[in-house]
């Protein structure tokens, strides 16, 4: 079941880098936030395996400004076994074309499988889309998040709040071409990048295609073990929050 209500979240930051994957070595940002970055920000505030975020649109509030900076990166990829990398031996300095002084409004809805809603309907703690929407809105008002949301890369932290009536879309139309949507995982856990085409920011709004958002609902996810200490703490805290709804 897709919630009919739309969740709106304002995010701001001094810098952002939503890296274009079609350019190698040197990073260059898309002119606005990607749907995958929007999903990541929402999940940083509230994530539960019982529901998924359905990204609808991204509203650009501030003028699009690019700036060139130098950043320290590493030249070696992390291997699948997660072995540590010696940063001092693999550090390289590269130019990055990033965005400056950004502000966006993310509009999304919550999706919960109807079978799960029906299964828990008669339980002590039934699952509903309204419950998760209320939890999210309360966490935003309190400034709560499980980890600091970022604007593309971890060093570019994002501040978040509830939008107010003065937040209006930027009066600009900006062609983008193709854009990375998100990473889709098939039933075997294989990652497949999803793109959408003929993309443009129109009157300050980036519309996210519903067919891509619907496909992402079928993406498989690698879940962390519930026996993990961190996950146990998160689970207990969420139970307390759900009891308040």
C-alpha positions in Angstrom: 0.0 0.0 0.0 1.4 3.4 -1.0 0.5 6.2 1.4 -1.6 8.8 -0.2 0.0 11.5 2.0 3.2 13.0 0.9 6.1 13.5 3.3 8.1 16.7 2.7 11.6 17.3 4.1 13.9 20.3 3.6 17.6 19.6 3.4 20.4 22.2 3.2 24.1 22.3 3.1 27.2 24.3 2.3 28.4 21.9 -0.4 27.0 18.8 -2.2 28.4 16.3 -4.7 26.0 14.0 -6.5 28.6 12.3 -8.6 28.0 11.7 -12.3 29.1 8.0 -12.9 29.7 8.7 -16.6 32.8 10.8 -15.8 36.0 9.0 -14.6 38.7 9.9 -12.1 37.7 13.6 -11.4 34.3 13.9 -9.7 31.6 16.2 -11.1 28.2 16.6 -9.6 24.8 16.5 -11.2 23.2 20.0 -11.0 20.8 18.7 -8.3 20.1 15.9 -5.9 19.6 12.4 -7.3 16.6 10.1 -6.2 19.1 7.7 -4.6 20.6 10.5 -2.5 17.1 11.6 -1.5 16.3 8.0 -0.4 19.5 7.8 1.6 18.7 11.0 3.5 15.2 9.8 4.4 16.6 6.4 5.5 19.2 8.1 7.7 16.3 9.6 9.6 14.0 6.6 9.6 14.6 3.2 8.2 12.7 -0.1 8.9 12.6 -3.2 6.8 8.8 -3.2 7.0 8.5 -0.2 4.6 10.2 1.5 1.7 10.5 5.1 0.6 8.8 6.0 -2.7 10.5 9.2 -4.1 8.2 11.5 -6.0 10.0 14.7 -6.7 12.9 16.9 -5.7 12.4 20.7 -5.4 15.4 23.0 -5.9 15.3 26.1 -3.7 18.7 27.8 -4.2 20.4 28.9 -7.4 22.6 26.1 -9.0 26.2 27.1 -8.3 29.3 25.0 -9.2 32.6 25.4 -7.5 36.0 23.6 -8.0 37.7 22.2 -5.0 40.5 19.7 -4.2 39.7 16.7 -2.2 41.8 13.8 -0.7 40.7 10.4 -2.0 42.2 7.0 -2.2 43.3 5.3 -5.5 42.4 1.8 -4.3 39.0 0.2 -4.1 37.8 -1.6 -1.0 37.9 -5.4 -1.6 34.8 -7.6 -1.0 36.3 -9.0 2.2 36.5 -5.5 3.7 40.2 -5.6 4.4 41.7 -2.3 5.6 43.4 0.1 3.2 46.6 2.0 4.0 45.4 5.5 3.4 48.9 7.0 3.6 50.1 4.8 0.7 47.0 5.2 -1.5 46.0 8.9 -0.9 45.6 11.0 -4.0 44.4 14.6 -4.4 41.8 15.2 -7.1 39.7 18.1 -8.4 36.0 17.9 -7.8 33.3 20.1 -9.3 30.7 20.3 -6.6 27.6 22.3 -5.8 27.7 25.3 -3.4 25.0 26.5 -0.9 22.3 24.0 -1.7 18.7 23.6 -0.5 16.1 21.1 -1.5 12.7 19.8 -0.6 12.3 16.0 -0.9 8.7 14.8 -1.5 8.1 11.1 -0.9 5.6 8.6 0.2 5.8 5.5 2.4 5.1 2.0 0.9 4.1 -1.0 3.0 3.2 -4.4 1.5 -0.5 -4.9 1.9 0.1 -8.6 2.9 2.2 -7.4 5.8 -0.5 -4.9 6.9 -3.2 -7.7 6.7 -1.0 -10.1 8.6 -0.4 -7.7 11.6 -3.9 -6.2 11.6 -5.1 -8.1 14.6 -1.8 -8.0 16.5 -0.9 -5.8 19.4 1.3 -3.7 17.2 -0.3 -3.5 13.7 1.7 -2.1 10.8 0.2 1.0 9.1 1.6 3.6 6.8 0.3 6.3 9.1 2.3 5.0 12.0 5.6 5.3 10.1 4.7 8.7 8.7 4.0 9.9 12.2 7.3 8.5 13.5 9.2 10.2 10.7 7.6 13.6 11.2 8.3 13.4 14.9 11.9 12.5 14.4 12.4 15.4 12.0 10.9 17.9 14.5 13.3 16.5 17.2 16.3 16.6 14.8 16.8 12.8 15.3 18.6 10.6 12.9 20.5 7.3 13.1 23.5 8.7 11.2 24.2 12.2 9.9 22.5 12.6 6.4 24.9 13.7 3.7 24.7 15.4 0.4 26.3 12.9 -1.9 29.5 12.3 0.0 30.0 11.9 3.7 32.0 15.0 4.3 29.2 17.2 3.0 26.7 16.9 5.9 23.1 17.8 5.4 20.9 19.8 7.8 17.2 18.8 7.7 13.9 20.4 8.9 10.3 20.7 8.0 9.7 23.1 5.1 7.9 26.3 5.7 5.5 28.4 3.5 8.4 30.6 2.4 10.2 27.8 0.6 9.4 28.1 -3.1 10.9 26.3 -6.1 13.7 28.1 -8.0 12.3 29.7 -11.1 14.7 27.9 -13.5 14.6 25.2 -16.2 17.9 23.2 -16.4 18.4 20.3 -18.8 20.4 17.3 -17.4 20.1 14.6 -20.0 20.5 11.2 -18.4 20.6 10.7 -14.6 21.4 7.9 -12.2 18.2 6.9 -10.4 19.2 4.2 -7.9 20.9 0.9 -7.5 18.6 -2.1 -8.1 19.4 -5.5 -6.5 17.9 -8.6 -8.2 16.8 -11.7 -6.4 20.4 -12.9 -6.3 21.7 -9.7 -4.8 23.4 -8.5 -8.0 23.6 -4.7 -8.2 22.2 -3.2 -11.4 22.4 0.6 -11.9 19.1 2.3 -13.0 19.1 5.4 -15.1 16.3 7.7 -16.4 16.6 9.8 -19.5 15.5 13.1 -21.0 15.8 14.5 -17.5 15.4 18.2 -16.8 14.7 20.5 -13.8 11.5 22.3 -14.9 10.5 25.4 -12.9 12.7 24.3 -10.1 11.3 20.7 -9.8 12.9 17.4 -10.7 10.1 14.9 -11.3 11.1 11.3 -10.4 9.5 8.7 -12.8 6.9 6.5 -11.1 7.9 3.4 -13.1 11.5 3.6 -11.7 10.2 4.2 -8.1 7.8 1.2 -8.5 10.6 -1.0 -9.8 12.8 -0.1 -6.8 10.1 -1.6 -4.5 11.0 -5.0 -5.9 14.7 -4.5 -5.1 16.2 -7.1 -2.8 18.2 -5.8 0.1 21.0 -7.3 2.2 19.7 -7.1 5.8 22.1 -6.8 8.8 21.9 -9.5 11.4 19.3 -8.9 14.1 21.7 -10.3 16.6 24.0 -7.4 16.1 24.3 -5.1 19.1 23.6 -1.9 17.2 20.6 -3.4 15.4 19.2 -4.6 18.7 19.4 -1.1 20.2 17.8 0.4 17.1 15.0 -2.3 17.2 14.2 -1.6 20.9 14.2 2.1 20.4 11.8 1.8 17.4 9.5 -0.4 19.5 9.3 2.5 22.1 8.6 5.0 19.3 5.8 2.8 17.8 4.2 2.5 21.2 3.9 6.3 21.3 1.9 6.4 18.0 
